[in-house]
Every structure is written in C-alpha cells, then in structure tokens.
Amino acid sequence: MTTDAPARLLHPHGKPERLRHRRDFIRASKLGHRVNAPVFSIQAVPQAPDAPLQNPPRFGFTVTKKVSGAVGRNRIRRRLKEALRAGGRLGAQPGQDYVVIARREALTASFADLIVHMTESFTRLKSRAATQGPRKQKDGHSAR
C-alpha cells in the first residue's frame, strides 16, 4: 500500500513512533488539547521543549479495563494501531505527541469508520491548537 505521507513522518518499517513512558501520557493528559469522537478521544501535546520540531509524531494508546477484558482490549488496541498505520495519521503534525483513549465502540465500529474518525480528529486538533494556543497548568505556566 502506498501513501502520500512524507517519508520523514514514517518509521522505517511503516510503523508510527510510539509513546513509551508514563510521563508522556500524563503530560498529554494535563497539558494537551482533547478531541472526542464516537469511538475514542485523542489528546495532543507538543513534544518536549528540547525536541526538534521536525520529529515525527508519536502515538500512545490507552484502553482501560472498564472497556473490555484482556482479549477485547488487545483487539481494540490492534484495530486502532492498524487504522493509524493505514492512513489515519495523515493529519498528524510533526513534533506532536498523541494519546488515543479507546471506548467500547471501537471494538464493533467498522474499520473505515475508525480511519475516518481518526483523520477528522487530527484535523480538529490542528485547528483547535491553532486557535486556542497552549493550555495552562494549574500553577499558571504555559504548556510550552
């Protein structure tokens, strides 16, 4: 499958870069912008201040026990990762971290709907971040 995505946004194997540390998930939760879709929510936050702006976007997935059992959670995570890989990440911006928080509906939604919701969510996040600017922490400091 070919994509129109710039080569610098893709991992060498076609896999998106991943968020691997808890602190990155917490930073997205506290400082990031959030967009809701019927099957998931996405939080976006700029990568660490010392990271170059042209770093590829990084993605993390959260599927809680409230959503489903272990088998269902793993299936939801695999479906969301594949939707992201198949074209949902085309709206993702370099230098951003994204956390996808799954809902139960992600298990039964059609694959085409997952891709459409993901693409729309990235577009909405881009426009929201441009109009609202960085969120503030409770202590009054800016997110950047």
GIKAGI-V939620 format. One line per field, one symbol per residue. ss: DSSP state (@ for helix, = for strand, . for the rest). psi: psi as a letter, one per 20 degrees, with the letter a starting at -180 (. if undefined). A space follows every 10 residues. Layout:
ss->???
psi->???
This chain:
ss->......@@@. ......==.. .@@@@@@@@@ @.====...= ======.... .......=== ==.......@ @@@@@@@@@@ @@@@@@.@@@ @....===== ==.@@@@... @@@@@@@@@@ @@@@@@@@@@ @@...=.... .=..
psi->pqrjqqhiiq qhjiqqqqpi qhhhggghgh irqqpprhir qpppqqrqhi qqhjqqqqqq pporhhgrag ggghgggggg ghhghiihjh iqqqjqpppp oqrhihhiqq hhhggghggh ghghgghghh hhaqqqrhji qqh.
